[in-house]
Amino acid sequence: MKVVLATHNPHKVEEFQQIVSVARPDLEIVAYDGPEQIEDGVTFTDNALLKARTAAAHTGLPAVADDSGICVDVLGGSPGVFSAYWAGQRKDPVANLELLLDQLRDIADPHRTAHFTSAIALVAPDGAEHVVIGEWPGRLAHAPSGDGGFGYDPIFIPDGQPAGAERTVGQLTEEEKQTQSHRARAFAQLVPLLEAL
């Protein structure tokens, strides 16, 4: 079955294909080349639905769209839906990461808790809509580590790792990331909905 992924972000296409290949090898993620939807929603769910509706209408295929970001507790959940634009409209991931680290410069480890959130919307050609949410709890490092991943991955330390051997997402293998991430957690909830199409 073909499903269009409503994003122009090649990192997300690659990441979703890796997640899908584990859970549903028969599912083909098709890259989206249609008009880009303005993400003017105020929640992850709003933005995911906006993008999925646009892609489904443009392609006639079932469309999946993800809106995700990092939510820092001491910042009241920010950057949140503004994660990609935290340092301005240029969508500069390095500037975003550096600004967030600067804002947390004097915050002690116990107060650097955060989580990645992913809202994945599925819109079928008949107009049926579903949204699932995945969260990946952890905390933020004081400096980037690791060459893997993208965005805020080099500063996010997921919960559940052995003490003294903690790594950022940027230091995890692709397989580790694809089985633990917020998107993987959301996608696991999405699989039954895709099977019902």
N, CA and C atoms as an extended XYZ file, in Angstrom:
591
Properties=species:S:1:pos:R:3:atomname:S:1:resname:S:1:resid:I:1 pbc="F F F"
N         0.839       -1.185        0.000 N   MET     1
C         0.000        0.000        0.000 CA  MET     1
C         0.881        1.244        0.000 C   MET     1
N         0.486        2.233       -0.757 N   LYS     2
C         1.219        3.490       -0.808 CA  LYS     2
C         0.547        4.526        0.087 C   LYS     2
N         1.373        5.214        0.838 N   VAL     3
C         0.916        6.315        1.686 CA  VAL     3
C         1.855        7.479        1.451 C   VAL     3
N         1.302        8.661        1.212 N   VAL     4
C         2.144        9.830        0.992 CA  VAL     4
C         2.486       10.461        2.336 C   VAL     4
N         3.744       10.834        2.505 N   LEU     5
C         4.181       11.521        3.714 CA  LEU     5
C         4.233       13.012        3.411 C   LEU     5
N         3.404       13.767        4.095 N   ALA     6
C         3.223       15.188        3.793 CA  ALA     6
C         4.328       16.036        4.417 C   ALA     6
N         5.497       15.978        3.801 N   THR     7
C         6.604       16.817        4.241 CA  THR     7
C         7.558       17.041        3.078 C   THR     7
N         8.241       18.166        3.117 N   HIS     8
C         9.317       18.421        2.165 CA  HIS     8
C        10.678       18.246        2.841 C   HIS     8
N        10.666       17.711        4.062 N   ASN     9
C        11.879       17.503        4.844 CA  ASN     9
C        12.440       16.110        4.545 C   ASN     9
N        13.565       16.017        3.818 N   PRO    10
C        14.105       14.692        3.467 CA  PRO    10
C        14.512       13.863        4.679 C   PRO    10
N        14.889       14.528        5.787 N   HIS    11
C        15.242       13.787        7.003 CA  HIS    11
C        14.030       13.012        7.527 C   HIS    11
N        12.851       13.654        7.497 N   LYS    12
C        11.651       12.986        7.996 CA  LYS    12
C        11.239       11.837        7.089 C   LYS    12
N        11.367       12.021        5.766 N   VAL    13
C        11.033       10.944        4.833 CA  VAL    13
C        11.908        9.733        5.120 C   VAL    13
N        13.192        9.967        5.273 N   GLU    14
C        14.129        8.876        5.551 CA  GLU    14
C        13.821        8.210        6.884 C   GLU    14
N        13.557        9.043        7.898 N   GLU    15
C        13.278        8.493        9.229 CA  GLU    15
C        11.994        7.668        9.230 C   GLU    15
N        10.946        8.178        8.586 N   PHE    16
C         9.692        7.435        8.522 CA  PHE    16
C         9.854        6.123        7.763 C   PHE    16
N        10.606        6.142        6.681 N   GLN    17
C        10.802        4.906        5.914 CA  GLN    17
C        11.521        3.869        6.770 C   GLN    17
N        12.480        4.307        7.584 N   GLN    18
C        13.183        3.379        8.467 CA  GLN    18
C        12.248        2.823        9.533 C   GLN    18
N        11.394        3.675       10.098 N   ILE    19
C        10.431        3.217       11.105 CA  ILE    19
C         9.456        2.222       10.474 C   ILE    19
N         8.952        2.581        9.309 N   VAL    20
C         7.973        1.751        8.617 CA  VAL    20
C         8.552        0.393        8.252 C   VAL    20
N         9.809        0.366        7.824 N   SER    21
C        10.412       -0.893        7.383 CA  SER    21
C        10.476       -1.916        8.510 C   SER    21
N        10.498       -1.443        9.757 N   VAL    22
C        10.500       -2.349       10.907 CA  VAL    22
C         9.086       -2.869       11.174 C   VAL    22
N         8.114       -1.946       11.203 N   ALA    23
C         6.753       -2.305       11.590 CA  ALA    23
C         5.902       -2.836       10.436 C   ALA    23
N         6.054       -2.237        9.260 N   ARG    24
C         5.219       -2.602        8.106 CA  ARG    24
C         6.046       -2.582        6.831 C   ARG    24
N         6.807       -3.638        6.556 N   PRO    25
C         7.656       -3.640        5.361 CA  PRO    25
C         6.871       -3.571        4.056 C   PRO    25
N         5.568       -3.896        4.092 N   ASP    26
C         4.738       -3.852        2.882 CA  ASP    26
C         4.194       -2.453        2.593 C   ASP    26
N         4.454       -1.519        3.482 N   LEU    27
C         3.951       -0.156        3.335 CA  LEU    27
C         5.007        0.707        2.658 C   LEU    27
N         4.624        1.362        1.588 N   GLU    28
C         5.560        2.208        0.854 CA  GLU    28
C         5.269        3.680        1.141 C   GLU    28
N         6.251        4.370        1.680 N   ILE    29
C         6.123        5.801        1.931 CA  ILE    29
C         6.511        6.542        0.656 C   ILE    29
N         5.586        7.334        0.160 N   VAL    30
C         5.803        8.091       -1.068 CA  VAL    30
C         6.116        9.528       -0.697 C   VAL    30
N         7.165       10.073       -1.281 N   ALA    31
C         7.529       11.472       -1.017 CA  ALA    31
C         6.466       12.403       -1.600 C   ALA    31
N         6.242       13.494       -0.932 N   TYR    32
C         5.227       14.474       -1.332 CA  TYR    32
C         5.894       15.627       -2.075 C   TYR    32
N         5.340       15.963       -3.239 N   ASP    33
C         5.933       17.050       -4.017 CA  ASP    33
C         4.920       18.157       -4.322 C   ASP    33
N         3.828       18.168       -3.592 N   GLY    34
C         2.785       19.159       -3.830 CA  GLY    34
C         3.015       20.450       -3.067 C   GLY    34
N         1.987       21.308       -3.028 N   PRO    35
C         2.114       22.596       -2.349 CA  PRO    35
C         2.360       22.417       -0.850 C   PRO    35
N         3.210       23.270       -0.327 N   GLU    36
C         3.528       23.202        1.099 CA  GLU    36
C         2.457       23.943        1.894 C   GLU    36
N         1.943       23.269        2.904 N   GLN    37
C         0.910       23.851        3.753 CA  GLN    37
C         1.545       24.782        4.781 C   GLN    37
N         0.989       25.963        4.934 N   ILE    38
C         1.446       26.867        5.991 CA  ILE    38
C         1.046       26.261        7.331 C   ILE    38
N         2.014       26.134        8.222 N   GLU    39
C         1.763       25.532        9.536 CA  GLU    39
C         1.381       26.630       10.513 C   GLU    39
N         0.110       27.020       10.486 N   ASP    40
C        -0.338       28.104       11.355 CA  ASP    40
C        -1.209       27.612       12.502 C   ASP    40
N        -1.170       26.304       12.757 N   GLY    41
C        -1.874       25.761       13.911 CA  GLY    41
C        -1.139       26.113       15.197 C   GLY    41
N        -1.853       25.994       16.307 N   VAL    42
C        -1.233       26.321       17.599 CA  VAL    42
C        -0.878       25.077       18.405 C   VAL    42
N        -1.146       23.898       17.832 N   THR    43
C        -0.754       22.650       18.483 CA  THR    43
C        -0.117       21.735       17.436 C   THR    43
N         0.589       20.709       17.909 N   PHE    44
C         1.150       19.718       17.000 CA  PHE    44
C         0.028       19.042       16.197 C   PHE    44
N        -1.079       18.730       16.861 N   THR    45
C        -2.214       18.087       16.196 CA  THR    45
C        -2.771       18.960       15.079 C   THR    45
N        -2.964       20.250       15.360 N   ASP    46
C        -3.468       21.174       14.333 CA  ASP    46
C        -2.598       21.139       13.088 C   ASP    46
N        -1.295       21.271       13.275 N   ASN    47
C        -0.380       21.336       12.136 CA  ASN    47
C        -0.311       20.017       11.376 C   ASN    47
N        -0.317       18.908       12.097 N   ALA    48
C        -0.271       17.604       11.426 CA  ALA    48
C        -1.511       17.409       10.554 C   ALA    48
N        -2.676       17.776       11.066 N   LEU    49
C        -3.905       17.639       10.286 CA  LEU    49
C        -3.909       18.557        9.071 C   LEU    49
N        -3.451       19.776        9.231 N   LEU    50
C        -3.388       20.705        8.092 CA  LEU    50
C        -2.559       20.111        6.959 C   LEU    50
N        -1.401       19.580        7.294 N   LYS    51
C        -0.495       19.031        6.275 CA  LYS    51
C        -1.060       17.766        5.635 C   LYS    51
N        -1.642       16.887        6.444 N   ALA    52
C        -2.177       15.632        5.912 CA  ALA    52
C        -3.377       15.896        4.997 C   ALA    52
N        -4.231       16.827        5.379 N   ARG    53
C        -5.387       17.152        4.530 CA  ARG    53
C        -4.939       17.669        3.162 C   ARG    53
N        -3.949       18.549        3.165 N   THR    54
C        -3.445       19.109        1.906 CA  THR    54
C        -2.863       18.018        1.019 C   THR    54
N        -2.063       17.122        1.606 N   ALA    55
C        -1.416       16.058        0.821 CA  ALA    55
C        -2.434       15.058        0.293 C   ALA    55
N        -3.433       14.702        1.099 N   ALA    56
C        -4.452       13.754        0.647 CA  ALA    56
C        -5.254       14.347       -0.509 C   ALA    56
N        -5.612       15.625       -0.387 N   ALA    57
C        -6.378       16.281       -1.445 CA  ALA    57
C        -5.561       16.392       -2.732 C   ALA    57
N        -4.259       16.638       -2.594 N   HIS    58
C        -3.397       16.836       -3.771 CA  HIS    58
C        -3.093       15.526       -4.499 C   HIS    58
N        -2.918       14.439       -3.751 N   THR    59
C        -2.458       13.178       -4.346 CA  THR    59
C        -3.557       12.139       -4.540 C   THR    59
N        -4.639       12.232       -3.769 N   GLY    60
C        -5.663       11.197       -3.815 CA  GLY    60
C        -5.270        9.935       -3.067 C   GLY    60
N        -4.138        9.969       -2.378 N   LEU    61
C        -3.655        8.832       -1.590 CA  LEU    61
C        -3.921        9.081       -0.110 C   LEU    61
N        -3.935        8.027        0.697 N   PRO    62
C        -3.922        8.255        2.139 CA  PRO    62
C        -2.668        9.060        2.476 C   PRO    62
N        -2.812       10.036        3.340 N   ALA    63
C        -1.680       10.908        3.671 CA  ALA    63
C        -1.395       10.862        5.160 C   ALA    63
N        -0.109       10.818        5.452 N   VAL    64
C         0.362       10.862        6.832 CA  VAL    64
C         1.219       12.111        6.983 C   VAL    64
N         0.992       12.835        8.066 N   ALA    65
C         1.799       14.026        8.336 CA  ALA    65
C         2.179       14.039        9.801 C   ALA    65
N         3.402       14.438       10.034 N   ASP    66
C         3.920       14.529       11.397 CA  ASP    66
C         4.195       15.988       11.711 C   ASP    66
N         3.832       16.401       12.912 N   ASP    67
C         4.338       17.663       13.421 CA  ASP    67
C         4.959       17.336       14.761 C   ASP    67
N         6.170       17.777       14.939 N   SER    68
C         6.893       17.368       16.129 CA  SER    68
C         7.820       18.466       16.592 C   SER    68
N         8.274       18.316       17.812 N   GLY    69
C         9.211       19.283       18.360 CA  GLY    69
C         9.629       18.889       19.754 C   GLY    69
N        10.440       19.735       20.317 N   ILE    70
C        10.939       19.486       21.664 CA  ILE    70
C        10.226       20.429       22.627 C   ILE    70
N         9.850       19.892       23.774 N   CYS    71
C         9.117       20.647       24.785 CA  CYS    71
C         9.939       20.631       26.072 C   CYS    71
N        10.379       21.796       26.504 N   VAL    72
C        11.246       21.912       27.680 CA  VAL    72
C        10.407       22.380       28.864 C   VAL    72
N        10.426       21.593       29.928 N   ASP    73
C         9.551       21.864       31.066 CA  ASP    73
C         9.773       23.238       31.676 C   ASP    73
N        11.041       23.613       31.912 N   VAL    74
C        11.322       24.887       32.568 CA  VAL    74
C        10.936       26.082       31.683 C   VAL    74
N        10.729       25.841       30.392 N   LEU    75
C        10.288       26.891       29.466 CA  LEU    75
C         8.795       26.797       29.196 C   LEU    75
N         8.072       26.087       30.066 N   GLY    76
C         6.626       25.990       29.911 CA  GLY    76
C         6.191       25.197       28.692 C   GLY    76
N         7.043       24.289       28.219 N   GLY    77
C         6.717       23.478       27.061 CA  GLY    77
C         7.268       24.020       25.751 C   GLY    77
N         7.913       25.156       25.777 N   SER    78
C         8.535       25.716       24.572 CA  SER    78
C         9.869       24.997       24.334 C   SER    78
N        10.367       25.021       23.114 N   PRO    79
C         9.861       25.638       21.899 CA  PRO    79
C         8.564       25.049       21.361 C   PRO    79
N         8.266       23.770       21.647 N   GLY    80
C         7.001       23.188       21.218 CA  GLY    80
C         6.787       23.309       19.718 C   GLY    80
N         5.594       23.808       19.322 N   VAL    81
C         5.275       23.904       17.895 CA  VAL    81
C         6.187       24.875       17.165 C   VAL    81
N         6.955       25.660       17.899 N   PHE    82
C         7.879       26.610       17.272 CA  PHE    82
C         9.311       26.084       17.211 C   PHE    82
N         9.498       24.784       17.431 N   SER    83
C        10.840       24.199       17.485 CA  SER    83
C        11.665       24.483       16.240 C   SER    83
N        11.065       24.383       15.077 N   ALA    84
C        11.815       24.597       13.826 CA  ALA    84
C        12.156       26.060       13.590 C   ALA    84
N        11.418       26.947       14.266 N   TYR    85
C        11.598       28.393       14.048 CA  TYR    85
C        12.098       29.109       15.306 C   TYR    85
N        12.648       28.371       16.258 N   TRP    86
C        12.970       28.952       17.562 CA  TRP    86
C        13.925       30.144       17.457 C   TRP    86
N        14.838       30.102       16.505 N   ALA    87
C        15.800       31.203       16.350 CA  ALA    87
C        15.425       32.121       15.186 C   ALA    87
N        14.205       31.981       14.654 N   GLY    88
C        13.768       32.854       13.567 CA  GLY    88
C        13.233       32.088       12.378 C   GLY    88
N        12.747       32.796       11.396 N   GLN    89
C        12.065       32.211       10.250 CA  GLN    89
C        12.980       31.463        9.275 C   GLN    89
N        14.278       31.514        9.485 N   ARG    90
C        15.195       30.824        8.571 CA  ARG    90
C        15.165       29.312        8.729 C   ARG    90
N        14.538       28.809        9.790 N   LYS    91
C        14.530       27.372       10.099 CA  LYS    91
C        15.955       26.831       10.146 C   LYS    91
N        16.800       27.496       10.904 N   ASP    92
C        18.211       27.119       11.011 CA  ASP    92
C        18.396       26.200       12.222 C   ASP    92
N        18.604       24.885       12.005 N   PRO    93
C        18.691       23.962       13.132 CA  PRO    93
C        19.859       24.236       14.068 C   PRO    93
N        20.966       24.697       13.537 N   VAL    94
C        22.125       25.000       14.400 CA  VAL    94
C        21.812       26.206       15.279 C   VAL    94
N        21.244       27.241       14.696 N   ALA    95
C        20.880       28.438       15.466 CA  ALA    95
C        19.812       28.107       16.506 C   ALA    95
N        18.852       27.253       16.155 N   ASN    96
C        17.818       26.854       17.108 CA  ASN    96
C        18.430       26.164       18.321 C   ASN    96
N        19.312       25.217       18.057 N   LEU    97
C        19.959       24.460       19.129 CA  LEU    97
C        20.796       25.388       20.011 C   LEU    97
N        21.570       26.264       19.387 N   GLU    98
C        22.427       27.173       20.150 CA  GLU    98
C        21.602       28.134       21.009 C   GLU    98
N        20.486       28.628       20.475 N   LEU    99
C        19.632       29.532       21.254 CA  LEU    99
C        19.040       28.802       22.454 C   LEU    99
N        18.579       27.591       22.254 N   LEU   100
C        17.995       26.836       23.363 CA  LEU   100
C        19.038       26.567       24.444 C   LEU   100
N        20.230       26.168       24.047 N   LEU   101
C        21.290       25.948       25.033 CA  LEU   101
C        21.626       27.236       25.781 C   LEU   101
N        21.655       28.354       25.068 N   ASP   102
C        21.941       29.636       25.707 CA  ASP   102
C        20.863       29.989       26.731 C   ASP   102
N        19.610       29.718       26.391 N   GLN   103
C        18.512       30.022       27.312 CA  GLN   103
C        18.559       29.163       28.571 C   GLN   103
N        19.161       27.980       28.458 N   LEU   104
C        19.225       27.057       29.596 CA  LEU   104
C        20.604       27.039       30.262 C   LEU   104
N        21.443       27.986       29.887 N   ARG   105
C        22.838       27.987       30.337 CA  ARG   105
C        22.988       27.807       31.848 C   ARG   105
N        22.192       28.486       32.662 N   ASP   106
C        22.346       28.441       34.114 CA  ASP   106
C        21.370       27.484       34.802 C   ASP   106
N        20.696       26.660       34.025 N   ILE   107
C        19.715       25.730       34.592 CA  ILE   107
C        20.410       24.418       34.957 C   ILE   107
N        20.249       24.004       36.214 N   ALA   108
C        20.892       22.783       36.712 CA  ALA   108
C        20.232       21.531       36.126 C   ALA   108
N        20.971       20.433       36.119 N   ASP   109
C        20.502       19.178       35.525 CA  ASP   109
C        19.105       18.741       35.966 C   ASP   109
N        18.766       18.805       37.264 N   PRO   110
C        17.432       18.330       37.662 CA  PRO   110
C        16.282       19.099       37.006 C   PRO   110
N        16.578       20.294       36.516 N   HIS   111
C        15.532       21.135       35.925 CA  HIS   111
C        15.622       21.213       34.401 C   HIS   111
N        16.411       20.338       33.795 N   ARG   112
C        16.578       20.355       32.335 CA  ARG   112
C        15.725       19.284       31.657 C   ARG   112
N        14.650       18.868       32.332 N   THR   113
C        13.772       17.841       31.776 CA  THR   113
C        13.038       18.368       30.544 C   THR   113
N        12.807       17.451       29.632 N   ALA   114
C        12.156       17.805       28.366 CA  ALA   114
C        11.588       16.536       27.745 C   ALA   114
N        10.832       16.701       26.700 N   HIS   115
C        10.392       15.544       25.920 CA  HIS   115
C        10.180       15.958       24.471 C   HIS   115
N        10.445       15.020       23.584 N   PHE   116
C        10.076       15.182       22.189 CA  PHE   116
C         8.624       14.736       22.053 C   PHE   116
N         7.843       15.459       21.281 N   THR   117
C         6.462       15.093       20.991 CA  THR   117
C         6.292       14.967       19.488 C   THR   117
N         5.540       13.953       19.088 N   SER   118
C         5.180       13.783       17.679 CA  SER   118
C         3.687       13.538       17.586 C   SER   118
N         3.002       14.377       16.826 N   ALA   119
C         1.602       14.129       16.471 CA  ALA   119
C         1.604       13.672       15.022 C   ALA   119
N         1.045       12.499       14.770 N   ILE   120
C         0.956       11.985       13.404 CA  ILE   120
C        -0.516       11.920       13.022 C   ILE   120
N        -0.843       12.614       11.945 N   ALA   121
C        -2.209       12.604       11.424 CA  ALA   121
C        -2.282       11.696       10.213 C   ALA   121
N        -3.374       10.967       10.118 N   LEU   122
C        -3.671       10.145        8.950 CA  LEU   122
C        -4.988       10.646        8.377 C   LEU   122
N        -4.961       11.047        7.120 N   VAL   123
C        -6.175       11.478        6.438 CA  VAL   123
C        -6.370       10.576        5.227 C   VAL   123
N        -7.504        9.886        5.193 N   ALA   124
C        -7.821        8.984        4.094 CA  ALA   124
C        -8.491        9.760        2.966 C   ALA   124
N        -8.445        9.216        1.745 N   PRO   125
C        -9.087        9.901        0.620 CA  PRO   125
C       -10.587       10.151        0.831 C   PRO   125
N       -11.236        9.313        1.665 N   ASP   126
C       -12.667        9.515        1.912 CA  ASP   126
C       -12.931       10.571        2.980 C   ASP   126
N       -11.845       11.184        3.518 N   GLY   127
C       -11.994       12.250        4.497 CA  GLY   127
C       -11.878       11.823        5.952 C   GLY   127
N       -11.783       10.515        6.207 N   ALA   128
C       -11.611       10.047        7.591 CA  ALA   128
C       -10.281       10.553        8.140 C   ALA   128
N       -10.284       10.981        9.397 N   GLU   129
C        -9.086       11.557       10.008 CA  GLU   129
C        -8.793       10.909       11.360 C   GLU   129
N        -7.516       10.682       11.610 N   HIS   130
C        -7.068       10.125       12.885 CA  HIS   130
C        -5.771       10.831       13.279 C   HIS   130
N        -5.562       11.005       14.584 N   VAL   131
C        -4.310       11.579       15.087 CA  VAL   131
C        -3.832       10.736       16.263 C   VAL   131
N        -2.540       10.423       16.260 N   VAL   132
C        -1.912        9.719       17.382 CA  VAL   132
C        -0.748       10.563       17.890 C   VAL   132
N        -0.452       10.422       19.170 N   ILE   133
C         0.597       11.222       19.806 CA  ILE   133
C         1.640       10.299       20.436 C   ILE   133
N         2.914       10.596       20.185 N   GLY   134
C         4.002        9.870       20.830 CA  GLY   134
C         4.911       10.847       21.562 C   GLY   134
N         5.335       10.486       22.752 N   GLU   135
C         6.254       11.329       23.523 CA  GLU   135
C         7.472       10.517       23.922 C   GLU   135
N         8.625       11.197       23.947 N   TRP   136
C         9.905       10.573       24.308 CA  TRP   136
C        10.519       11.428       25.407 C   TRP   136
N        10.410       11.003       26.671 N   PRO   137
C        10.915       11.822       27.770 CA  PRO   137
C        12.425       11.739       27.942 C   PRO   137
N        12.981       12.803       28.507 N   GLY   138
C        14.416       12.838       28.763 CA  GLY   138
C        14.812       14.169       29.368 C   GLY   138
N        16.042       14.557       29.108 N   ARG   139
C        16.536       15.850       29.592 CA  ARG   139
C        17.572       16.381       28.599 C   ARG   139
N        17.946       17.633       28.785 N   LEU   140
C        18.856       18.266       27.840 CA  LEU   140
C        20.278       18.336       28.388 C   LEU   140
N        21.220       17.992       27.527 N   ALA   141
C        22.637       18.090       27.869 CA  ALA   141
C        23.059       19.560       27.856 C   ALA   141
N        24.259       19.837       28.353 N   HIS   142
C        24.781       21.206       28.371 CA  HIS   142
C        25.502       21.564       27.073 C   HIS   142
N        25.829       20.539       26.277 N   ALA   143
C        26.528       20.766       25.006 CA  ALA   143
C        26.179       19.624       24.064 C   ALA   143
N        26.234       19.858       22.761 N   PRO   144
C        25.918       18.804       21.789 CA  PRO   144
C        26.930       17.663       21.832 C   PRO   144
N        26.428       16.443       21.597 N   SER   145
C        27.284       15.259       21.494 CA  SER   145
C        26.717       14.335       20.432 C   SER   145
N        27.590       13.831       19.580 N   GLY   146
C        27.185       12.866       18.565 CA  GLY   146
C        26.917       13.508       17.217 C   GLY   146
N        27.117       12.709       16.181 N   ASP   147
C        26.947       13.169       14.803 CA  ASP   147
C        25.665       12.662       14.169 C   ASP   147
N        24.914       11.834       14.870 N   GLY   148
C        23.703       11.265       14.299 CA  GLY   148
C        22.502       12.174       14.490 C   GLY   148
N        21.427       11.830       13.774 N   GLY   149
C        20.188       12.567       13.918 CA  GLY   149
C        20.263       13.959       13.326 C   GLY   149
N        19.329       14.809       13.739 N   PHE   150
C        19.277       16.184       13.253 CA  PHE   150
C        18.529       17.026       14.267 C   PHE   150
N        18.480       18.320       14.043 N   GLY   151
C        17.740       19.207       14.940 CA  GLY   151
C        18.315       19.214       16.344 C   GLY   151
N        17.468       18.920       17.319 N   TYR   152
C        17.857       18.955       18.726 CA  TYR   152
C        18.430       17.622       19.219 C   TYR   152
N        18.545       16.630       18.337 N   ASP   153
C        19.020       15.294       18.740 CA  ASP   153
C        20.340       15.317       19.510 C   ASP   153
N        21.335       16.140       19.127 N   PRO   154
C        22.623       16.085       19.827 CA  PRO   154
C        22.595       16.580       21.276 C   PRO   154
N        21.481       17.181       21.713 N   ILE   155
C        21.432       17.642       23.113 CA  ILE   155
C        20.364       16.931       23.935 C   ILE   155
N        19.630       16.004       23.327 N   PHE   156
C        18.549       15.325       24.046 CA  PHE   156
C        19.019       13.968       24.544 C   PHE   156
N        18.943       13.766       25.872 N   ILE   157
C        19.337       12.518       26.518 CA  ILE   157
C        18.064       11.783       26.930 C   ILE   157
N        17.693       10.711       26.231 N   PRO   158
C        16.461        9.997       26.571 CA  PRO   158
C        16.535        9.329       27.936 C   PRO   158
N        15.399        9.268       28.621 N   ASP   159
C        15.289        8.532       29.880 CA  ASP   159
C        15.490        7.045       29.630 C   ASP   159
N        15.796        6.330       30.722 N   GLY   160
C        15.852        4.876       30.663 CA  GLY   160
C        17.196        4.282       30.321 C   GLY   160
N        18.226        5.097       30.271 N   GLN   161
C        19.563        4.573       29.967 CA  GLN   161
C        20.309        4.276       31.267 C   GLN   161
N        21.280        3.366       31.219 N   PRO   162
C        22.052        3.048       32.420 CA  PRO   162
C        22.816        4.276       32.928 C   PRO   162
N        22.813        4.477       34.235 N   ALA   163
C        23.551        5.598       34.831 CA  ALA   163
C        25.024        5.499       34.467 C   ALA   163
N        25.595        6.621       34.089 N   GLY   164
C        27.004        6.671       33.730 CA  GLY   164
C        27.285        6.301       32.286 C   GLY   164
N        26.265        5.790       31.579 N   ALA   165
C        26.445        5.405       30.179 CA  ALA   165
C        25.400        6.086       29.295 C   ALA   165
N        24.938        7.227       29.747 N   GLU   166
C        23.887        7.926       29.020 CA  GLU   166
C        24.431        8.571       27.750 C   GLU   166
N        23.628        8.516       26.703 N   ARG   167
C        24.005        9.100       25.428 CA  ARG   167
C        22.887       10.015       24.936 C   ARG   167
N        23.266       10.987       24.109 N   THR   168
C        22.258       11.806       23.444 CA  THR   168
C        21.707       11.016       22.255 C   THR   168
N        20.608       11.516       21.702 N   VAL   169
C        20.052       10.881       20.510 CA  VAL   169
C        21.067       10.944       19.367 C   VAL   169
N        21.877       11.992       19.353 N   GLY   170
C        22.918       12.109       18.337 CA  GLY   170
C        23.979       11.025       18.430 C   GLY   170
N        24.041       10.314       19.567 N   GLN   171
C        25.007        9.234       19.755 CA  GLN   171
C        24.385        7.847       19.610 C   GLN   171
N        23.061        7.784       19.474 N   LEU   172
C        22.389        6.493       19.320 CA  LEU   172
C        22.568        5.981       17.893 C   LEU   172
N        22.457        4.682       17.732 N   THR   173
C        22.435        4.123       16.383 CA  THR   173
C        21.073        4.439       15.765 C   THR   173
N        21.015        4.342       14.440 N   GLU   174
C        19.734        4.574       13.764 CA  GLU   174
C        18.686        3.581       14.246 C   GLU   174
N        19.087        2.335       14.450 N   GLU   175
C        18.135        1.318       14.910 CA  GLU   175
C        17.592        1.663       16.296 C   GLU   175
N        18.480        2.101       17.199 N   GLU   176
C        18.028        2.494       18.540 CA  GLU   176
C        17.038        3.647       18.449 C   GLU   176
N        17.371        4.639       17.640 N   LYS   177
C        16.497        5.801       17.522 CA  LYS   177
C        15.141        5.413       16.942 C   LYS   177
N        15.141        4.576       15.895 N   GLN   178
C        13.894        4.246       15.219 CA  GLN   178
C        12.978        3.357       16.049 C   GLN   178
N        13.510        2.693       17.062 N   THR   179
C        12.653        1.868       17.920 CA  THR   179
C        12.213        2.597       19.182 C   THR   179
N        12.880        3.708       19.530 N   GLN   180
C        12.574        4.396       20.783 CA  GLN   180
C        11.924        5.766       20.607 C   GLN   180
N        12.090        6.382       19.469 N   SER   181
C        11.753        7.794       19.296 CA  SER   181
C        10.269        8.090       19.458 C   SER   181
N         9.968        9.370       19.607 N   HIS   182
C         8.599        9.855       19.690 CA  HIS   182
C         7.816        9.479       18.438 C   HIS   182
N         8.468        9.549       17.270 N   ARG   183
C         7.776        9.171       16.033 CA  ARG   183
C         7.494        7.668       16.009 C   ARG   183
N         8.455        6.861       16.463 N   ALA   184
C         8.242        5.407       16.511 CA  ALA   184
C         7.096        5.073       17.463 C   ALA   184
N         7.017        5.776       18.580 N   ARG   185
C         5.944        5.529       19.557 CA  ARG   185
C         4.590        5.917       18.979 C   ARG   185
N         4.553        7.036       18.263 N   ALA   186
C         3.302        7.446       17.624 CA  ALA   186
C         2.944        6.492       16.495 C   ALA   186
N         3.940        6.104       15.699 N   PHE   187
C         3.670        5.241       14.556 CA  PHE   187
C         3.132        3.885       15.001 C   PHE   187
N         3.601        3.379       16.140 N   ALA   188
C         3.100        2.104       16.643 CA  ALA   188
C         1.587        2.161       16.860 C   ALA   188
N         1.098        3.324       17.264 N   GLN   189
C        -0.353        3.498       17.443 CA  GLN   189
C        -1.058        3.678       16.091 C   GLN   189
N        -0.312        4.121       15.090 N   LEU   190
C        -0.892        4.384       13.768 CA  LEU   190
C        -1.077        3.105       12.952 C   LEU   190
N        -0.245        2.086       13.202 N   VAL   191
C        -0.261        0.870       12.383 CA  VAL   191
C        -1.662        0.254       12.290 C   VAL   191
N        -2.400        0.073       13.396 N   PRO   192
C        -3.752       -0.510       13.266 CA  PRO   192
C        -4.681        0.343       12.406 C   PRO   192
N        -4.490        1.658       12.438 N   LEU   193
C        -5.337        2.535       11.634 CA  LEU   193
C        -5.016        2.375       10.152 C   LEU   193
N        -3.717        2.211        9.828 N   LEU   194
C        -3.327        1.976        8.441 CA  LEU   194
C        -3.859        0.635        7.954 C   LEU   194
N        -3.809       -0.372        8.827 N   GLU   195
C        -4.293       -1.702        8.443 CA  GLU   195
C        -5.789       -1.686        8.170 C   GLU   195
N        -6.496       -0.769        8.807 N   ALA   196
C        -7.950       -0.685        8.619 CA  ALA   196
C        -8.351        0.044        7.340 C   ALA   196
N        -7.393        0.689        6.673 N   LEU   197
C        -7.721        1.410        5.436 CA  LEU   197
C        -8.158        0.453        4.335 C   LEU   197
